[in-house]
Structure formats: structure tokens, C-alpha cells
Amino acid sequence: MGPVRAWLRSTAGVTLRVRAQPGAGSSGIAGLETRARGEVSLKVRVKAQAEKGKANQAVIETLAKALGLARSRLSLKSGATARTKLVAIEGDPDELEAALQRLVDET
């Protein structure tokens, strides 16, 4: 069995499972979180409240900044009204996986 990850490779990049925590004291990456069903997500804390898409936008901005990517390379694939979201990240899958692993290792 391989390493437990919160992302899946695709030909266009990676799809990342995120667990958002809106209304946090500060924005940032809080490491991996394993849910009761065994789903692994990258926990992202954002100051923005979960209203009118503000938290979703903040999640994208926080991830883009943490990964050193342009926001335009990230898009919300699903979970607009849920805390668990899927975020598509465009780019070279090998480079993105390495960046995500570094990010996880730093938290």
C-alpha cells in the first residue's frame, strides 16, 4: 500500500481534497486530516466566513499562496457549500505532487 495522500493525479494536474475551516483566527495550511470514513484531506484554515463564496475564494487564495502558484491554476471542482471540497490544480502532475508533499511535510 502506498503513502496516504489527499490528492489524485490527472493528465491536467492534480485534484486535491480539502477540509475547509472558515472563520479561523488566521489563514493557513493545518496539515492532513483523516475523517471517520478514512478519507484524507488537506486542512485549510481561512479567516473568511462561509457566506456568499467568501470562504471558497479564501481557500483557493490560501492554497495558491502556499504552493506558490497563480490563483488561475486552481479551481473549485465540487463542495461549494460543504466543508469538504475538491480543488483542481492545473500543471505538471509530478511538480504539483512534489509541492504538495513539501507542504504537508512542513505542517
Protein Blocks (a to p, Z undefined) as FASTA:
>chain_A
ZZddfbdcdfklcaddddddehiabdcdebjaddfkopacdddddfbdceehlmmmmmmm
mmmmmnopafklpccfbhklbmbdcdddedjfklmmmmmmmmmmmZZ
